[in-house]
Amino acid sequence: MKRIILILTAMIGFTILNSSFTTISKGKHTSIKTKFANVNVTATNSTSDGVYVRLENNTSGGAYVFFIPPNSPNGTIIGQIPENSDSYTAKLTSTGGAHDMWIYWEHQSHVTGLSVSGMSIGCSSCARINIFN
């Protein structure tokens, strides 16, 4: 009888001890994921030529490529980028002739391409492109 009680006590002790270590070693890990809001990149293209847009993120090294179709009305959403203050190099390339091209604060007239570096365009009023003439 003493052996049975001793064995049962040892088994209960082992079970309690084992479950305590299991609980400690299985601690819960939580990870916090940060998510940036997205900003719509909008465009207007009143010409009969399409325009390719390449936005290279100078901070993270990533790039976004969009296409502005011919005759796109004002405010056409061509894609999205994260809302942040990262610096971008913006490159616009016409599929046809020369046009007036605007992106944020940069404007050039009668060009088939426009390349501007150092633009913080990750805000809704900044990420706008206009092609005309």
VOBA-1610 file (N, C-alpha, C; in pm, whole numbers, padded with zeros to 5 digits, always signed):
BEGIN
Met+00081-00117+00000Met+00000+00000+00000Met+00087+00126+00000Lys+00196+00121+00078Lys+00286+00236+00080Lys+00347+00259-00058Arg+00375+00148-00130Arg+00433+00164-00263Arg+00333+00229-00357Ile+00208+00193-00351Ile+00105+00250-00440Ile+00092+00400-00411Ile+00087+00439-00286Ile+00075+00579-00248Ile+00200+00655-00294Leu+00317+00593-00275Leu+00441+00656-00317Leu+00445+00675-00468Ile+00402+00574-00544Ile+00399+00582-00691Ile+00299+00687-00736Leu+00178+00687-00675Leu+00076+00787-00711Leu+00124+00928-00679Thr+00186+00946-00565Thr+00238+01077-00526Thr+00347+01122-00623Ala+00434+01030-00660Ala+00540+01063-00755Ala+00481+01100-00891Met+00379+01026-00934Met+00316+01056-01064Met+00247+01192-01061Ile+00176+01222-00952Ile+00108+01352-00940Ile+00211+01464-00935Gly+00317+01445-00858Gly+00424+01545-00850Gly+00490+01566-00985Phe+00516+01458-01056Phe+00577+01468-01189Phe+00485+01542-01285Thr+00357+01511-01279Thr+00259+01576-01366Thr+00253+01726-01337Ile+00247+01763-01210Ile+00241+01905-01173Ile+00369+01976-01214Leu+00482+01913-01187Leu+00610+01971-01222Leu+00623+01987-01373Asn+00583+01886-01448Asn+00592+01889-01594Asn+00500+01996-01651Ser+00379+02007-01600Ser+00286+02108-01653Ser+00334+02249-01619Ser+00401+02268-01507Ser+00454+02400-01472Ser+00562+02441-01570Phe+00655+02349-01600Phe+00760+02382-01695Phe+00704+02403-01834Thr+00605+02326-01872Thr+00544+02340-02003Thr+00480+02478-02016Thr+00412+02521-01911Thr+00348+02652-01914Thr+00452+02763-01925Ile+00559+02750-01853Ile+00662+02853-01856Ile+00729+02857-01994Ser+00760+02740-02047Ser+00831+02739-02174Ser+00742+02770-02293Lys+00611+02759-02276Lys+00520+02788-02387Lys+00464+02929-02378Gly+00540+03020-02322Gly+00491+03157-02306Gly+00434+03211-02436Lys+00331+03292-02425Lys+00267+03347-02544Lys+00348+03464-02597His+00368+03464-02728His+00440+03572-02795His+00340+03649-02879Thr+00342+03777-02864Thr+00256+03860-02947Thr+00345+03952-03030Ser+00304+03974-03150Ser+00380+04067-03235Ser+00288+04180-03276Ile+00344+04297-03281Ile+00268+04415-03319Ile+00303+04448-03462Lys+00204+04452-03546Lys+00227+04486-03686Lys+00179+04628-03710Thr+00267+04707-03765Thr+00231+04844-03799Thr+00187+04848-03944Lys+00078+04916-03967Lys+00029+04924-04104Lys+00010+05072-04139Phe+00074+05110-04248Phe+00056+05246-04296Phe-00075+05254-04373Ala-00138+05368-04363Ala-00253+05392-04449Ala-00201+05414-04590Asn-00283+05387-04687Asn-00243+05407-04826Asn-00300+05538-04880Val-00227+05596-04972Val-00268+05719-05040Val-00292+05685-05186Asn-00403+05731-05240Asn-00429+05711-05383Asn-00339+05801-05466Val-00277+05743-05567Val-00203+05822-05666Val-00304+05853-05776Thr-00331+05981-05796Thr-00432+06021-05894Thr-00367+06092-06011Ala-00435+06086-06124Ala-00378+06146-06246Ala-00488+06201-06335Thr-00445+06293-06419Thr-00526+06347-06527Thr-00441+06339-06653Asn-00499+06289-06760Asn-00426+06284-06887Asn-00522+06323-06997Ser-00507+06445-07044Ser-00596+06495-07149Ser-00538+06474-07288Thr-00436+06389-07300Thr-00373+06365-07430Thr-00415+06228-07485Ser-00377+06203-07609Ser-00409+06074-07672Ser-00297+05971-07651Asp-00197+06006-07571Asp-00086+05914-07541Asp-00095+05867-07396Gly-00058+05743-07373Gly-00047+05692-07237Gly+00085+05738-07176Val+00093+05733-07043Val+00215+05774-06973Val+00247+05670-06866Tyr+00372+05622-06870Tyr+00419+05530-06766Tyr+00474+05612-06650Val+00445+05565-06528Val+00489+05633-06406Val+00570+05532-06325Arg+00689+05573-06284Arg+00771+05490-06195Arg+00807+05575-06074Leu+00765+05530-05956Leu+00796+05599-05832Leu+00893+05512-05754Glu+01017+05557-05745Glu+01121+05482-05674Glu+01137+05541-05534Asn+01118+05455-05433Asn+01129+05500-05295Asn+01277+05509-05259Asn+01327+05631-05239Asn+01469+05652-05206Asn+01502+05606-05065Thr+01401+05592-04978Thr+01423+05553-04840Thr+01433+05403-04827Ser+01336+05329-04884Ser+01333+05183-04868Ser+01388+05108-04988Gly+01402+05175-05100Gly+01453+05110-05220Gly+01349+05043-05306Gly+01224+05043-05264Gly+01117+04982-05343Gly+01073+05073-05456Ala+00994+05018-05547Ala+00944+05098-05659Ala+00800+05061-05690Tyr+00725+05158-05739Tyr+00587+05140-05782Tyr+00580+05182-05928Val+00512+05101-06009Val+00498+05133-06151Val+00349+05139-06183Phe+00309+05247-06247Phe+00169+05268-06284Phe+00162+05311-06431Phe+00041+05307-06485Phe+00018+05353-06622Phe-00101+05446-06622Ile-00085+05562-06685Ile-00196+05657-06700Ile-00249+05639-06841Pro-00371+05589-06854Pro-00428+05570-06988Pro-00453+05704-07058Pro-00458+05703-07189Pro-00492+05825-07263Pro-00631+05874-07223Asn-00649+06005-07227Asn-00779+06068-07200Asn-00838+06028-07065Ser-00756+06023-06961Ser-00803+05991-06825Ser-00859+06118-06761Pro-00981+06111-06710Pro-01040+06231-06649Pro-00970+06268-06518Asn-00995+06390-06473Asn-00934+06442-06351Asn-00964+06349-06232Gly-00860+06318-06154Gly-00879+06237-06034Gly-00882+06087-06057Thr-00841+06040-06174Thr-00837+05896-06201Thr-00734+05831-06108Ile-00775+05730-06033Ile-00683+05660-05942Ile-00605+05558-06024Ile-00472+05573-06023Ile-00388+05480-06099Ile-00315+05381-06009Gly-00321+05400-05878Gly-00257+05308-05783Gly-00252+05368-05645Gln-00177+05302-05555Gln-00163+05349-05418Gln-00019+05335-05371Ile+00021+05425-05281Ile+00150+05417-05214Ile+00126+05439-05065Pro+00219+05396-04978Pro+00201+05419-04835Pro+00203+05568-04800Glu+00121+05604-04704Glu+00117+05743-04657Glu+00231+05762-04558Asn+00337+05828-04602Asn+00452+05854-04516Asn+00533+05968-04577Ser+00643+06001-04516Ser+00724+06113-04565Ser+00849+06065-04638Asp+00847+05943-04690Asp+00962+05891-04764Asp+00989+05976-04888Ser+01113+05979-04928Ser+01156+06052-05046Ser+01148+05961-05169Tyr+01093+06013-05279Tyr+01076+05937-05402Tyr+01147+06005-05519Thr+01187+05924-05615Thr+01225+05974-05746Thr+01110+05939-05839Ala+01052+06038-05901Ala+00938+06017-05990Ala+00984+06027-06135Lys+00947+05928-06214Lys+00983+05926-06356Lys+00856+05906-06439Leu+00830+06000-06529Leu+00716+05992-06619Leu+00769+05974-06761Thr+00708+05883-06836Thr+00751+05858-06973Thr+00629+05846-07064Ser+00621+05930-07164Ser+00510+05929-07259Ser+00528+05815-07359Thr+00417+05754-07399Thr+00423+05649-07502Thr+00420+05709-07642Gly+00402+05841-07649Gly+00394+05906-07780Gly+00475+06033-07782Gly+00407+06143-07812Gly+00474+06272-07829Gly+00503+06344-07699Ala+00551+06467-07715Ala+00586+06552-07602Ala+00461+06620-07546His+00457+06636-07415His+00342+06695-07346His+00389+06779-07228Asp+00297+06855-07170Asp+00323+06924-07044Asp+00298+06824-06932Met+00395+06809-06841Met+00385+06710-06734Met+00403+06778-06599Trp+00312+06748-06508Trp+00317+06799-06372Trp+00315+06682-06275Ile+00399+06688-06173Ile+00387+06597-06060Ile+00426+06677-05936Tyr+00333+06684-05843Tyr+00349+06759-05717Tyr+00400+06900-05748Trp+00523+06934-05716Trp+00571+07070-05737Trp+00656+07087-05862Glu+00674+06983-05939Glu+00761+06991-06058Glu+00678+06995-06186His+00716+07082-06279His+00645+07097-06406His+00745+07119-06519Gln+00723+07051-06629Gln+00802+07077-06749Gln+00709+07075-06869Ser+00737+07163-06963Ser+00654+07174-07082Ser+00718+07108-07202His+00634+07048-07283His+00672+06989-07411His+00790+06890-07397Val+00768+06788-07311Val+00870+06685-07288Val+00807+06547-07306Thr+00888+06450-07341Thr+00839+06312-07350Thr+00867+06235-07222Gly+00946+06294-07133Gly+00976+06231-07005Gly+01012+06334-06901Leu+00988+06298-06776Leu+01018+06387-06665Leu+01074+06302-06552Ser+01185+06342-06495Ser+01245+06269-06383Ser+01280+06370-06275Val+01225+06349-06154Val+01248+06440-06042Val+01283+06357-05920Ser+01387+06396-05849Ser+01430+06324-05731Ser+01402+06405-05605Gly+01381+06335-05493Gly+01364+06400-05363Gly+01225+06450-05334Met+01124+06386-05389Met+00987+06430-05367Met+00921+06348-05256Ser+00863+06415-05157Ser+00783+06347-05055Ser+00638+06352-05102Ile+00594+06248-05170Ile+00461+06250-05232Ile+00363+06157-05162Gly+00395+06109-05043Gly+00307+06017-04974Gly+00194+06084-04899Cys+00132+06184-04958Cys+00012+06246-04900Cys-00090+06264-05012Ser-00216+06269-04976Ser-00321+06271-05078Ser-00316+06393-05168Ser-00271+06506-05117Ser-00262+06626-05201Ser-00130+06632-05279Cys-00037+06541-05250Cys+00094+06542-05316Cys+00101+06443-05433Ala+00034+06330-05420Ala+00046+06223-05519Ala-00049+06243-05636Arg-00032+06355-05705Arg-00117+06389-05820Arg-00030+06417-05940Ile-00073+06363-06054Ile+00003+06379-06178Ile-00092+06435-06284Asn-00045+06533-06359Asn-00126+06592-06466Asn-00046+06591-06596Ile-00110+06541-06701Ile-00050+06541-06834Ile-00149+06614-06927Phe-00099+06711-07002Phe-00188+06782-07094Phe-00108+06841-07209Asn-00179+06899-07304Asn-00125+06956-07428Asn-00059+06849-07511
//
